[in-house]
Amino acid sequence: MKFQFSKFILAICVILAFSAAGVGIALRSIWFILIAFLIGFALMGFGISLKKKEYN
């Protein structure tokens, strides 16, 4: 299997977004939490759509 650097970076960004949500929880900032979750889910959805297009 070939290593795909762009998908690796995308996965790291998703992890960072959800980690940022954890930081928002610690800071008790509802806006930071919401924005981090939205970014995380958007990036994850983008990655899933890329994978789906790759297999079709």
mmCIF entry with sequence, helices, sheets and N, C-alpha, C, O atoms, coordinates in Angstrom:
data_MODEL
# 
_entry.id   MODEL 
# 
_entity.id                         1 
_entity.type                       polymer 
_entity.pdbx_number_of_molecules   1 
# 
_entity_poly.entity_id                      1 
_entity_poly.type                           'polypeptide(L)' 
_entity_poly.nstd_linkage                   no 
_entity_poly.nstd_monomer                   no 
_entity_poly.pdbx_seq_one_letter_code       MKFQFSKFILAICVILAFSAAGVGIALRSIWFILIAFLIGFALMGFGISLKKKEYN 
_entity_poly.pdbx_seq_one_letter_code_can   MKFQFSKFILAICVILAFSAAGVGIALRSIWFILIAFLIGFALMGFGISLKKKEYN 
_entity_poly.pdbx_strand_id                 A 
# 
loop_
_entity_poly_seq.entity_id 
_entity_poly_seq.num 
_entity_poly_seq.mon_id 
_entity_poly_seq.hetero 
1 1  MET n 
1 2  LYS n 
1 3  PHE n 
1 4  GLN n 
1 5  PHE n 
1 6  SER n 
1 7  LYS n 
1 8  PHE n 
1 9  ILE n 
1 10 LEU n 
1 11 ALA n 
1 12 ILE n 
1 13 CYS n 
1 14 VAL n 
1 15 ILE n 
1 16 LEU n 
1 17 ALA n 
1 18 PHE n 
1 19 SER n 
1 20 ALA n 
1 21 ALA n 
1 22 GLY n 
1 23 VAL n 
1 24 GLY n 
1 25 ILE n 
1 26 ALA n 
1 27 LEU n 
1 28 ARG n 
1 29 SER n 
1 30 ILE n 
1 31 TRP n 
1 32 PHE n 
1 33 ILE n 
1 34 LEU n 
1 35 ILE n 
1 36 ALA n 
1 37 PHE n 
1 38 LEU n 
1 39 ILE n 
1 40 GLY n 
1 41 PHE n 
1 42 ALA n 
1 43 LEU n 
1 44 MET n 
1 45 GLY n 
1 46 PHE n 
1 47 GLY n 
1 48 ILE n 
1 49 SER n 
1 50 LEU n 
1 51 LYS n 
1 52 LYS n 
1 53 LYS n 
1 54 GLU n 
1 55 TYR n 
1 56 ASN n 
# 
_struct_asym.id          A 
_struct_asym.entity_id   1 
# 
loop_
_struct_conf.conf_type_id 
_struct_conf.id 
_struct_conf.pdbx_PDB_helix_id 
_struct_conf.beg_label_comp_id 
_struct_conf.beg_label_asym_id 
_struct_conf.beg_label_seq_id 
_struct_conf.pdbx_beg_PDB_ins_code 
_struct_conf.end_label_comp_id 
_struct_conf.end_label_asym_id 
_struct_conf.end_label_seq_id 
_struct_conf.pdbx_end_PDB_ins_code 
_struct_conf.beg_auth_comp_id 
_struct_conf.beg_auth_asym_id 
_struct_conf.beg_auth_seq_id 
_struct_conf.end_auth_comp_id 
_struct_conf.end_auth_asym_id 
_struct_conf.end_auth_seq_id 
_struct_conf.pdbx_PDB_helix_class 
_struct_conf.details 
_struct_conf.pdbx_PDB_helix_length 
HELX_P HELX_P1 AA1 PHE A 5  ? LEU A 27 ? PHE A 5  LEU A 27 1 ? 23 
HELX_P HELX_P2 AA2 ILE A 30 ? TYR A 55 ? ILE A 30 TYR A 55 1 ? 26 
# 
_struct_conf_type.id          HELX_P 
_struct_conf_type.criteria    ? 
_struct_conf_type.reference   ? 
# 
loop_
_atom_site.group_PDB 
_atom_site.id 
_atom_site.type_symbol 
_atom_site.label_atom_id 
_atom_site.label_alt_id 
_atom_site.label_comp_id 
_atom_site.label_asym_id 
_atom_site.label_entity_id 
_atom_site.label_seq_id 
_atom_site.pdbx_PDB_ins_code 
_atom_site.Cartn_x 
_atom_site.Cartn_y 
_atom_site.Cartn_z 
_atom_site.occupancy 
_atom_site.B_iso_or_equiv 
_atom_site.pdbx_formal_charge 
_atom_site.auth_seq_id 
_atom_site.auth_comp_id 
_atom_site.auth_asym_id 
_atom_site.auth_atom_id 
_atom_site.pdbx_PDB_model_num 
ATOM 1   N N  . MET A 1 1  ? 0.845   -1.181 0.000  1.00 0.00 ? 1  MET A N  1 
ATOM 2   C CA . MET A 1 1  ? 0.000   0.000  0.000  1.00 0.00 ? 1  MET A CA 1 
ATOM 3   C C  . MET A 1 1  ? 0.893   1.249  0.000  1.00 0.00 ? 1  MET A C  1 
ATOM 4   O O  . MET A 1 1  ? 1.866   1.332  0.750  1.00 0.00 ? 1  MET A O  1 
ATOM 5   N N  . LYS A 1 2  ? 0.549   2.193  -0.836 1.00 0.00 ? 2  LYS A N  1 
ATOM 6   C CA . LYS A 1 2  ? 1.332   3.405  -0.993 1.00 0.00 ? 2  LYS A CA 1 
ATOM 7   C C  . LYS A 1 2  ? 0.983   4.416  0.106  1.00 0.00 ? 2  LYS A C  1 
ATOM 8   O O  . LYS A 1 2  ? -0.187  4.612  0.434  1.00 0.00 ? 2  LYS A O  1 
ATOM 9   N N  . PHE A 1 3  ? 2.012   5.048  0.665  1.00 0.00 ? 3  PHE A N  1 
ATOM 10  C CA . PHE A 1 3  ? 1.801   6.080  1.687  1.00 0.00 ? 3  PHE A CA 1 
ATOM 11  C C  . PHE A 1 3  ? 1.287   7.349  1.021  1.00 0.00 ? 3  PHE A C  1 
ATOM 12  O O  . PHE A 1 3  ? 1.888   7.840  0.065  1.00 0.00 ? 3  PHE A O  1 
ATOM 13  N N  . GLN A 1 4  ? 0.183   7.878  1.521  1.00 0.00 ? 4  GLN A N  1 
ATOM 14  C CA . GLN A 1 4  ? -0.427  9.073  0.952  1.00 0.00 ? 4  GLN A CA 1 
ATOM 15  C C  . GLN A 1 4  ? -0.264  10.224 1.945  1.00 0.00 ? 4  GLN A C  1 
ATOM 16  O O  . GLN A 1 4  ? -0.981  10.317 2.942  1.00 0.00 ? 4  GLN A O  1 
ATOM 17  N N  . PHE A 1 5  ? 0.691   11.087 1.646  1.00 0.00 ? 5  PHE A N  1 
ATOM 18  C CA . PHE A 1 5  ? 1.053   12.169 2.555  1.00 0.00 ? 5  PHE A CA 1 
ATOM 19  C C  . PHE A 1 5  ? -0.098  13.137 2.785  1.00 0.00 ? 5  PHE A C  1 
ATOM 20  O O  . PHE A 1 5  ? -0.291  13.598 3.910  1.00 0.00 ? 5  PHE A O  1 
ATOM 21  N N  . SER A 1 6  ? -0.867  13.456 1.750  1.00 0.00 ? 6  SER A N  1 
ATOM 22  C CA . SER A 1 6  ? -1.962  14.420 1.898  1.00 0.00 ? 6  SER A CA 1 
ATOM 23  C C  . SER A 1 6  ? -3.056  13.888 2.832  1.00 0.00 ? 6  SER A C  1 
ATOM 24  O O  . SER A 1 6  ? -3.622  14.648 3.617  1.00 0.00 ? 6  SER A O  1 
ATOM 25  N N  . LYS A 1 7  ? -3.351  12.602 2.750  1.00 0.00 ? 7  LYS A N  1 
ATOM 26  C CA . LYS A 1 7  ? -4.353  12.018 3.647  1.00 0.00 ? 7  LYS A CA 1 
ATOM 27  C C  . LYS A 1 7  ? -3.825  11.921 5.076  1.00 0.00 ? 7  LYS A C  1 
ATOM 28  O O  . LYS A 1 7  ? -4.587  12.031 6.037  1.00 0.00 ? 7  LYS A O  1 
ATOM 29  N N  . PHE A 1 8  ? -2.518  11.714 5.207  1.00 0.00 ? 8  PHE A N  1 
ATOM 30  C CA . PHE A 1 8  ? -1.906  11.710 6.530  1.00 0.00 ? 8  PHE A CA 1 
ATOM 31  C C  . PHE A 1 8  ? -2.029  13.089 7.186  1.00 0.00 ? 8  PHE A C  1 
ATOM 32  O O  . PHE A 1 8  ? -2.370  13.184 8.365  1.00 0.00 ? 8  PHE A O  1 
ATOM 33  N N  . ILE A 1 9  ? -1.757  14.140 6.439  1.00 0.00 ? 9  ILE A N  1 
ATOM 34  C CA . ILE A 1 9  ? -1.879  15.505 6.960  1.00 0.00 ? 9  ILE A CA 1 
ATOM 35  C C  . ILE A 1 9  ? -3.339  15.806 7.314  1.00 0.00 ? 9  ILE A C  1 
ATOM 36  O O  . ILE A 1 9  ? -3.610  16.443 8.331  1.00 0.00 ? 9  ILE A O  1 
ATOM 37  N N  . LEU A 1 10 ? -4.261  15.358 6.493  1.00 0.00 ? 10 LEU A N  1 
ATOM 38  C CA . LEU A 1 10 ? -5.687  15.552 6.774  1.00 0.00 ? 10 LEU A CA 1 
ATOM 39  C C  . LEU A 1 10 ? -6.083  14.852 8.077  1.00 0.00 ? 10 LEU A C  1 
ATOM 40  O O  . LEU A 1 10 ? -6.829  15.411 8.880  1.00 0.00 ? 10 LEU A O  1 
ATOM 41  N N  . ALA A 1 11 ? -5.589  13.639 8.285  1.00 0.00 ? 11 ALA A N  1 
ATOM 42  C CA . ALA A 1 11 ? -5.890  12.905 9.517  1.00 0.00 ? 11 ALA A CA 1 
ATOM 43  C C  . ALA A 1 11 ? -5.306  13.624 10.732 1.00 0.00 ? 11 ALA A C  1 
ATOM 44  O O  . ALA A 1 11 ? -5.951  13.686 11.779 1.00 0.00 ? 11 ALA A O  1 
ATOM 45  N N  . ILE A 1 12 ? -4.109  14.160 10.609 1.00 0.00 ? 12 ILE A N  1 
ATOM 46  C CA . ILE A 1 12 ? -3.493  14.906 11.701 1.00 0.00 ? 12 ILE A CA 1 
ATOM 47  C C  . ILE A 1 12 ? -4.322  16.154 12.015 1.00 0.00 ? 12 ILE A C  1 
ATOM 48  O O  . ILE A 1 12 ? -4.496  16.501 13.183 1.00 0.00 ? 12 ILE A O  1 
ATOM 49  N N  . CYS A 1 13 ? -4.828  16.823 10.996 1.00 0.00 ? 13 CYS A N  1 
ATOM 50  C CA . CYS A 1 13 ? -5.661  18.016 11.203 1.00 0.00 ? 13 CYS A CA 1 
ATOM 51  C C  . CYS A 1 13 ? -6.963  17.670 11.922 1.00 0.00 ? 13 CYS A C  1 
ATOM 52  O O  . CYS A 1 13 ? -7.424  18.435 12.769 1.00 0.00 ? 13 CYS A O  1 
ATOM 53  N N  . VAL A 1 14 ? -7.553  16.536 11.595 1.00 0.00 ? 14 VAL A N  1 
ATOM 54  C CA . VAL A 1 14 ? -8.778  16.098 12.278 1.00 0.00 ? 14 VAL A CA 1 
ATOM 55  C C  . VAL A 1 14 ? -8.481  15.842 13.755 1.00 0.00 ? 14 VAL A C  1 
ATOM 56  O O  . VAL A 1 14 ? -9.244  16.255 14.627 1.00 0.00 ? 14 VAL A O  1 
ATOM 57  N N  . ILE A 1 15 ? -7.387  15.170 14.025 1.00 0.00 ? 15 ILE A N  1 
ATOM 58  C CA . ILE A 1 15 ? -7.008  14.904 15.414 1.00 0.00 ? 15 ILE A CA 1 
ATOM 59  C C  . ILE A 1 15 ? -6.772  16.204 16.166 1.00 0.00 ? 15 ILE A C  1 
ATOM 60  O O  . ILE A 1 15 ? -7.194  16.339 17.315 1.00 0.00 ? 15 ILE A O  1 
ATOM 61  N N  . LEU A 1 16 ? -6.104  17.160 15.533 1.00 0.00 ? 16 LEU A N  1 
ATOM 62  C CA . LEU A 1 16 ? -5.849  18.453 16.175 1.00 0.00 ? 16 LEU A CA 1 
ATOM 63  C C  . LEU A 1 16 ? -7.143  19.221 16.436 1.00 0.00 ? 16 LEU A C  1 
ATOM 64  O O  . LEU A 1 16 ? -7.275  19.889 17.461 1.00 0.00 ? 16 LEU A O  1 
ATOM 65  N N  . ALA A 1 17 ? -8.093  19.126 15.513 1.00 0.00 ? 17 ALA A N  1 
ATOM 66  C CA . ALA A 1 17 ? -9.368  19.828 15.700 1.00 0.00 ? 17 ALA A CA 1 
ATOM 67  C C  . ALA A 1 17 ? -10.126 19.271 16.897 1.00 0.00 ? 17 ALA A C  1 
ATOM 68  O O  . ALA A 1 17 ? -10.669 20.034 17.696 1.00 0.00 ? 17 ALA A O  1 
ATOM 69  N N  . PHE A 1 18 ? -10.167 17.938 17.029 1.00 0.00 ? 18 PHE A N  1 
ATOM 70  C CA . PHE A 1 18 ? -10.867 17.356 18.165 1.00 0.00 ? 18 PHE A CA 1 
ATOM 71  C C  . PHE A 1 18 ? -10.086 17.563 19.468 1.00 0.00 ? 18 PHE A C  1 
ATOM 72  O O  . PHE A 1 18 ? -10.685 17.661 20.539 1.00 0.00 ? 18 PHE A O  1 
ATOM 73  N N  . SER A 1 19 ? -8.775  17.628 19.381 1.00 0.00 ? 19 SER A N  1 
ATOM 74  C CA . SER A 1 19 ? -7.983  17.961 20.564 1.00 0.00 ? 19 SER A CA 1 
ATOM 75  C C  . SER A 1 19 ? -8.250  19.400 20.987 1.00 0.00 ? 19 SER A C  1 
ATOM 76  O O  . SER A 1 19 ? -8.297  19.703 22.179 1.00 0.00 ? 19 SER A O  1 
ATOM 77  N N  . ALA A 1 20 ? -8.423  20.280 20.017 1.00 0.00 ? 20 ALA A N  1 
ATOM 78  C CA . ALA A 1 20 ? -8.753  21.674 20.323 1.00 0.00 ? 20 ALA A CA 1 
ATOM 79  C C  . ALA A 1 20 ? -10.113 21.760 21.014 1.00 0.00 ? 20 ALA A C  1 
ATOM 80  O O  . ALA A 1 20 ? -10.322 22.616 21.874 1.00 0.00 ? 20 ALA A O  1 
ATOM 81  N N  . ALA A 1 21 ? -11.024 20.883 20.642 1.00 0.00 ? 21 ALA A N  1 
ATOM 82  C CA . ALA A 1 21 ? -12.318 20.849 21.334 1.00 0.00 ? 21 ALA A CA 1 
ATOM 83  C C  . ALA A 1 21 ? -12.123 20.470 22.800 1.00 0.00 ? 21 ALA A C  1 
ATOM 84  O O  . ALA A 1 21 ? -12.814 20.989 23.676 1.00 0.00 ? 21 ALA A O  1 
ATOM 85  N N  . GLY A 1 22 ? -11.198 19.581 23.060 1.00 0.00 ? 22 GLY A N  1 
ATOM 86  C CA . GLY A 1 22 ? -10.871 19.226 24.439 1.00 0.00 ? 22 GLY A CA 1 
ATOM 87  C C  . GLY A 1 22 ? -10.307 20.403 25.209 1.00 0.00 ? 22 GLY A C  1 
ATOM 88  O O  . GLY A 1 22 ? -10.617 20.595 26.385 1.00 0.00 ? 22 GLY A O  1 
ATOM 89  N N  . VAL A 1 23 ? -9.481  21.185 24.545 1.00 0.00 ? 23 VAL A N  1 
ATOM 90  C CA . VAL A 1 23 ? -8.945  22.396 25.173 1.00 0.00 ? 23 VAL A CA 1 
ATOM 91  C C  . VAL A 1 23 ? -10.083 23.377 25.450 1.00 0.00 ? 23 VAL A C  1 
ATOM 92  O O  . VAL A 1 23 ? -10.111 24.026 26.496 1.00 0.00 ? 23 VAL A O  1 
ATOM 93  N N  . GLY A 1 24 ? -11.016 23.481 24.513 1.00 0.00 ? 24 GLY A N  1 
ATOM 94  C CA . GLY A 1 24 ? -12.174 24.352 24.713 1.00 0.00 ? 24 GLY A CA 1 
ATOM 95  C C  . GLY A 1 24 ? -13.019 23.919 25.897 1.00 0.00 ? 24 GLY A C  1 
ATOM 96  O O  . GLY A 1 24 ? -13.548 24.755 26.630 1.00 0.00 ? 24 GLY A O  1 
ATOM 97  N N  . ILE A 1 25 ? -13.147 22.607 26.085 1.00 0.00 ? 25 ILE A N  1 
ATOM 98  C CA . ILE A 1 25 ? -13.877 22.097 27.241 1.00 0.00 ? 25 ILE A CA 1 
ATOM 99  C C  . ILE A 1 25 ? -13.158 22.494 28.527 1.00 0.00 ? 25 ILE A C  1 
ATOM 100 O O  . ILE A 1 25 ? -13.789 22.900 29.503 1.00 0.00 ? 25 ILE A O  1 
ATOM 101 N N  . ALA A 1 26 ? -11.840 22.371 28.515 1.00 0.00 ? 26 ALA A N  1 
ATOM 102 C CA . ALA A 1 26 ? -11.066 22.740 29.706 1.00 0.00 ? 26 ALA A CA 1 
ATOM 103 C C  . ALA A 1 26 ? -11.188 24.236 30.002 1.00 0.00 ? 26 ALA A C  1 
ATOM 104 O O  . ALA A 1 26 ? -11.200 24.647 31.162 1.00 0.00 ? 26 ALA A O  1 
ATOM 105 N N  . LEU A 1 27 ? -11.278 25.042 28.948 1.00 0.00 ? 27 LEU A N  1 
ATOM 106 C CA . LEU A 1 27 ? -11.392 26.492 29.113 1.00 0.00 ? 27 LEU A CA 1 
ATOM 107 C C  . LEU A 1 27 ? -12.831 26.937 29.346 1.00 0.00 ? 27 LEU A C  1 
ATOM 108 O O  . LEU A 1 27 ? -13.080 28.097 29.676 1.00 0.00 ? 27 LEU A O  1 
ATOM 109 N N  . ARG A 1 28 ? -13.782 26.012 29.175 1.00 0.00 ? 28 ARG A N  1 
ATOM 110 C CA . ARG A 1 28 ? -15.218 26.292 29.308 1.00 0.00 ? 28 ARG A CA 1 
ATOM 111 C C  . ARG A 1 28 ? -15.676 27.386 28.347 1.00 0.00 ? 28 ARG A C  1 
ATOM 112 O O  . ARG A 1 28 ? -16.452 28.270 28.709 1.00 0.00 ? 28 ARG A O  1 
ATOM 113 N N  . SER A 1 29 ? -15.180 27.305 27.122 1.00 0.00 ? 29 SER A N  1 
ATOM 114 C CA . SER A 1 29 ? -15.554 28.257 26.080 1.00 0.00 ? 29 SER A CA 1 
ATOM 115 C C  . SER A 1 29 ? -16.448 27.548 25.064 1.00 0.00 ? 29 SER A C  1 
ATOM 116 O O  . SER A 1 29 ? -15.963 26.768 24.243 1.00 0.00 ? 29 SER A O  1 
ATOM 117 N N  . ILE A 1 30 ? -17.737 27.815 25.121 1.00 0.00 ? 30 ILE A N  1 
ATOM 118 C CA . ILE A 1 30 ? -18.686 27.115 24.255 1.00 0.00 ? 30 ILE A CA 1 
ATOM 119 C C  . ILE A 1 30 ? -18.442 27.411 22.781 1.00 0.00 ? 30 ILE A C  1 
ATOM 120 O O  . ILE A 1 30 ? -18.603 26.523 21.944 1.00 0.00 ? 30 ILE A O  1 
ATOM 121 N N  . TRP A 1 31 ? -18.057 28.637 22.446 1.00 0.00 ? 31 TRP A N  1 
ATOM 122 C CA . TRP A 1 31 ? -17.812 28.983 21.040 1.00 0.00 ? 31 TRP A CA 1 
ATOM 123 C C  . TRP A 1 31 ? -16.590 28.255 20.500 1.00 0.00 ? 31 TRP A C  1 
ATOM 124 O O  . TRP A 1 31 ? -16.595 27.785 19.362 1.00 0.00 ? 31 TRP A O  1 
ATOM 125 N N  . PHE A 1 32 ? -15.560 28.162 21.301 1.00 0.00 ? 32 PHE A N  1 
ATOM 126 C CA . PHE A 1 32 ? -14.346 27.443 20.887 1.00 0.00 ? 32 PHE A CA 1 
ATOM 127 C C  . PHE A 1 32 ? -14.651 25.962 20.675 1.00 0.00 ? 32 PHE A C  1 
ATOM 128 O O  . PHE A 1 32 ? -14.170 25.351 19.720 1.00 0.00 ? 32 PHE A O  1 
ATOM 129 N N  . ILE A 1 33 ? -15.453 25.392 21.571 1.00 0.00 ? 33 ILE A N  1 
ATOM 130 C CA . ILE A 1 33 ? -15.829 23.987 21.454 1.00 0.00 ? 33 ILE A CA 1 
ATOM 131 C C  . ILE A 1 33 ? -16.623 23.755 20.174 1.00 0.00 ? 33 ILE A C  1 
ATOM 132 O O  . ILE A 1 33 ? -16.327 22.831 19.416 1.00 0.00 ? 33 ILE A O  1 
ATOM 133 N N  . LEU A 1 34 ? -17.628 24.590 19.931 1.00 0.00 ? 34 LEU A N  1 
ATOM 134 C CA . LEU A 1 34 ? -18.471 24.427 18.738 1.00 0.00 ? 34 LEU A CA 1 
ATOM 135 C C  . LEU A 1 34 ? -17.675 24.570 17.446 1.00 0.00 ? 34 LEU A C  1 
ATOM 136 O O  . LEU A 1 34 ? -17.833 23.773 16.521 1.00 0.00 ? 34 LEU A O  1 
ATOM 137 N N  . ILE A 1 35 ? -16.828 25.577 17.389 1.00 0.00 ? 35 ILE A N  1 
ATOM 138 C CA . ILE A 1 35 ? -16.027 25.805 16.178 1.00 0.00 ? 35 ILE A CA 1 
ATOM 139 C C  . ILE A 1 35 ? -15.068 24.636 15.943 1.00 0.00 ? 35 ILE A C  1 
ATOM 140 O O  . ILE A 1 35 ? -14.919 24.172 14.813 1.00 0.00 ? 35 ILE A O  1 
ATOM 141 N N  . ALA A 1 36 ? -14.417 24.160 17.013 1.00 0.00 ? 36 ALA A N  1 
ATOM 142 C CA . ALA A 1 36 ? -13.483 23.041 16.873 1.00 0.00 ? 36 ALA A CA 1 
ATOM 143 C C  . ALA A 1 36 ? -14.201 21.782 16.407 1.00 0.00 ? 36 ALA A C  1 
ATOM 144 O O  . ALA A 1 36 ? -13.693 21.065 15.544 1.00 0.00 ? 36 ALA A O  1 
ATOM 145 N N  . PHE A 1 37 ? -15.391 21.499 16.974 1.00 0.00 ? 37 PHE A N  1 
ATOM 146 C CA . PHE A 1 37 ? -16.148 20.322 16.540 1.00 0.00 ? 37 PHE A CA 1 
ATOM 147 C C  . PHE A 1 37 ? -16.597 20.457 15.087 1.00 0.00 ? 37 PHE A C  1 
ATOM 148 O O  . PHE A 1 37 ? -16.519 19.493 14.325 1.00 0.00 ? 37 PHE A O  1 
ATOM 149 N N  . LEU A 1 38 ? -17.062 21.630 14.699 1.00 0.00 ? 38 LEU A N  1 
ATOM 150 C CA . LEU A 1 38 ? -17.492 21.826 13.311 1.00 0.00 ? 38 LEU A CA 1 
ATOM 151 C C  . LEU A 1 38 ? -16.336 21.635 12.341 1.00 0.00 ? 38 LEU A C  1 
ATOM 152 O O  . LEU A 1 38 ? -16.495 20.992 11.303 1.00 0.00 ? 38 LEU A O  1 
ATOM 153 N N  . ILE A 1 39 ? -15.179 22.184 12.669 1.00 0.00 ? 39 ILE A N  1 
ATOM 154 C CA . ILE A 1 39 ? -14.004 22.008 11.809 1.00 0.00 ? 39 ILE A CA 1 
ATOM 155 C C  . ILE A 1 39 ? -13.600 20.539 11.752 1.00 0.00 ? 39 ILE A C  1 
ATOM 156 O O  . ILE A 1 39 ? -13.280 20.020 10.683 1.00 0.00 ? 39 ILE A O  1 
ATOM 157 N N  . GLY A 1 40 ? -13.614 19.873 12.899 1.00 0.00 ? 40 GLY A N  1 
ATOM 158 C CA . GLY A 1 40 ? -13.247 18.453 12.940 1.00 0.00 ? 40 GLY A CA 1 
ATOM 159 C C  . GLY A 1 40 ? -14.173 17.597 12.100 1.00 0.00 ? 40 GLY A C  1 
ATOM 160 O O  . GLY A 1 40 ? -13.716 16.757 11.324 1.00 0.00 ? 40 GLY A O  1 
ATOM 161 N N  . PHE A 1 41 ? -15.488 17.805 12.252 1.00 0.00 ? 41 PHE A N  1 
ATOM 162 C CA . PHE A 1 41 ? -16.436 17.012 11.466 1.00 0.00 ? 41 PHE A CA 1 
ATOM 163 C C  . PHE A 1 41 ? -16.375 17.348 9.979  1.00 0.00 ? 41 PHE A C  1 
ATOM 164 O O  . PHE A 1 41 ? -16.548 16.469 9.136  1.00 0.00 ? 41 PHE A O  1 
ATOM 165 N N  . ALA A 1 42 ? -16.129 18.617 9.655  1.00 0.00 ? 42 ALA A N  1 
ATOM 166 C CA . ALA A 1 42 ? -16.007 19.004 8.246  1.00 0.00 ? 42 ALA A CA 1 
ATOM 167 C C  . ALA A 1 42 ? -14.787 18.347 7.607  1.00 0.00 ? 42 ALA A C  1 
ATOM 168 O O  . ALA A 1 42 ? -14.864 17.838 6.489  1.00 0.00 ? 42 ALA A O  1 
ATOM 169 N N  . LEU A 1 43 ? -13.669 18.359 8.317  1.00 0.00 ? 43 LEU A N  1 
ATOM 170 C CA . LEU A 1 43 ? -12.460 17.717 7.782  1.00 0.00 ? 43 LEU A CA 1 
ATOM 171 C C  . LEU A 1 43 ? -12.638 16.209 7.663  1.00 0.00 ? 43 LEU A C  1 
ATOM 172 O O  . LEU A 1 43 ? -12.193 15.603 6.689  1.00 0.00 ? 43 LEU A O  1 
ATOM 173 N N  . MET A 1 44 ? -13.286 15.607 8.649  1.00 0.00 ? 44 MET A N  1 
ATOM 174 C CA . MET A 1 44 ? -13.514 14.173 8.604  1.00 0.00 ? 44 MET A CA 1 
ATOM 175 C C  . MET A 1 44 ? -14.445 13.819 7.446  1.00 0.00 ? 44 MET A C  1 
ATOM 176 O O  . MET A 1 44 ? -14.211 12.834 6.745  1.00 0.00 ? 44 MET A O  1 
ATOM 177 N N  . GLY A 1 45 ? -15.493 14.606 7.239  1.00 0.00 ? 45 GLY A N  1 
ATOM 178 C CA . GLY A 1 45 ? -16.396 14.374 6.114  1.00 0.00 ? 45 GLY A CA 1 
ATOM 179 C C  . GLY A 1 45 ? -15.696 14.528 4.778  1.00 0.00 ? 45 GLY A C  1 
ATOM 180 O O  . GLY A 1 45 ? -15.960 13.780 3.837  1.00 0.00 ? 45 GLY A O  1 
ATOM 181 N N  . PHE A 1 46 ? -14.800 15.505 4.699  1.00 0.00 ? 46 PHE A N  1 
ATOM 182 C CA . PHE A 1 46 ? -14.022 15.702 3.476  1.00 0.00 ? 46 PHE A CA 1 
ATOM 183 C C  . PHE A 1 46 ? -13.139 14.488 3.204  1.00 0.00 ? 46 PHE A C  1 
ATOM 184 O O  . PHE A 1 46 ? -13.036 14.034 2.065  1.00 0.00 ? 46 PHE A O  1 
ATOM 185 N N  . GLY A 1 47 ? -12.504 13.967 4.246  1.00 0.00 ? 47 GLY A N  1 
ATOM 186 C CA . GLY A 1 47 ? -11.658 12.785 4.081  1.00 0.00 ? 47 GLY A CA 1 
ATOM 187 C C  . GLY A 1 47 ? -12.453 11.562 3.662  1.00 0.00 ? 47 GLY A C  1 
ATOM 188 O O  . GLY A 1 47 ? -11.995 10.782 2.826  1.00 0.00 ? 47 GLY A O  1 
ATOM 189 N N  . ILE A 1 48 ? -13.634 11.385 4.230  1.00 0.00 ? 48 ILE A N  1 
ATOM 190 C CA . ILE A 1 48 ? -14.480 10.253 3.860  1.00 0.00 ? 48 ILE A CA 1 
ATOM 191 C C  . ILE A 1 48 ? -14.941 10.376 2.406  1.00 0.00 ? 48 ILE A C  1 
ATOM 192 O O  . ILE A 1 48 ? -14.996 9.385  1.677  1.00 0.00 ? 48 ILE A O  1 
ATOM 193 N N  . SER A 1 49 ? -15.275 11.612 1.991  1.00 0.00 ? 49 SER A N  1 
ATOM 194 C CA . SER A 1 49 ? -15.691 11.799 0.595  1.00 0.00 ? 49 SER A CA 1 
ATOM 195 C C  . SER A 1 49 ? -14.537 11.533 -0.369 1.00 0.00 ? 49 SER A C  1 
ATOM 196 O O  . SER A 1 49 ? -14.754 11.000 -1.457 1.00 0.00 ? 49 SER A O  1 
ATOM 197 N N  . LEU A 1 50 ? -13.315 11.896 0.016  1.00 0.00 ? 50 LEU A N  1 
ATOM 198 C CA . LEU A 1 50 ? -12.152 11.588 -0.831 1.00 0.00 ? 50 LEU A CA 1 
ATOM 199 C C  . LEU A 1 50 ? -11.961 10.077 -0.966 1.00 0.00 ? 50 LEU A C  1 
ATOM 200 O O  . LEU A 1 50 ? -11.686 9.571  -2.054 1.00 0.00 ? 50 LEU A O  1 
ATOM 201 N N  . LYS A 1 51 ? -12.111 9.374  0.143  1.00 0.00 ? 51 LYS A N  1 
ATOM 202 C CA . LYS A 1 51 ? -11.945 7.928  0.113  1.00 0.00 ? 51 LYS A CA 1 
ATOM 203 C C  . LYS A 1 51 ? -13.029 7.264  -0.728 1.00 0.00 ? 51 LYS A C  1 
ATOM 204 O O  . LYS A 1 51 ? -12.763 6.310  -1.459 1.00 0.00 ? 51 LYS A O  1 
ATOM 205 N N  . LYS A 1 52 ? -14.246 7.774  -0.619 1.00 0.00 ? 52 LYS A N  1 
ATOM 206 C CA . LYS A 1 52 ? -15.353 7.219  -1.398 1.00 0.00 ? 52 LYS A CA 1 
ATOM 207 C C  . LYS A 1 52 ? -15.127 7.432  -2.894 1.00 0.00 ? 52 LYS A C  1 
ATOM 208 O O  . LYS A 1 52 ? -15.394 6.535  -3.695 1.00 0.00 ? 52 LYS A O  1 
ATOM 209 N N  . LYS A 1 53 ? -14.638 8.608  -3.274 1.00 0.00 ? 53 LYS A N  1 
ATOM 210 C CA . LYS A 1 53 ? -14.361 8.870  -4.691 1.00 0.00 ? 53 LYS A CA 1 
ATOM 211 C C  . LYS A 1 53 ? -13.221 8.017  -5.212 1.00 0.00 ? 53 LYS A C  1 
ATOM 212 O O  . LYS A 1 53 ? -13.203 7.647  -6.386 1.00 0.00 ? 53 LYS A O  1 
ATOM 213 N N  . GLU A 1 54 ? -12.267 7.703  -4.343 1.00 0.00 ? 54 GLU A N  1 
ATOM 214 C CA . GLU A 1 54 ? -11.114 6.911  -4.732 1.00 0.00 ? 54 GLU A CA 1 
ATOM 215 C C  . GLU A 1 54 ? -11.508 5.476  -5.095 1.00 0.00 ? 54 GLU A C  1 
ATOM 216 O O  . GLU A 1 54 ? -10.948 4.885  -6.017 1.00 0.00 ? 54 GLU A O  1 
ATOM 217 N N  . TYR A 1 55 ? -12.483 4.922  -4.355 1.00 0.00 ? 55 TYR A N  1 
ATOM 218 C CA . TYR A 1 55 ? -12.884 3.543  -4.599 1.00 0.00 ? 55 TYR A CA 1 
ATOM 219 C C  . TYR A 1 55 ? -13.917 3.394  -5.702 1.00 0.00 ? 55 TYR A C  1 
ATOM 220 O O  . TYR A 1 55 ? -14.154 2.277  -6.162 1.00 0.00 ? 55 TYR A O  1 
ATOM 221 N N  . ASN A 1 56 ? -14.539 4.476  -6.140 1.00 0.00 ? 56 ASN A N  1 
ATOM 222 C CA . ASN A 1 56 ? -15.540 4.384  -7.211 1.00 0.00 ? 56 ASN A CA 1 
ATOM 223 C C  . ASN A 1 56 ? -14.948 4.598  -8.552 1.00 0.00 ? 56 ASN A C  1 
ATOM 224 O O  . ASN A 1 56 ? -15.659 4.552  -9.556 1.00 0.00 ? 56 ASN A O  1 
# 
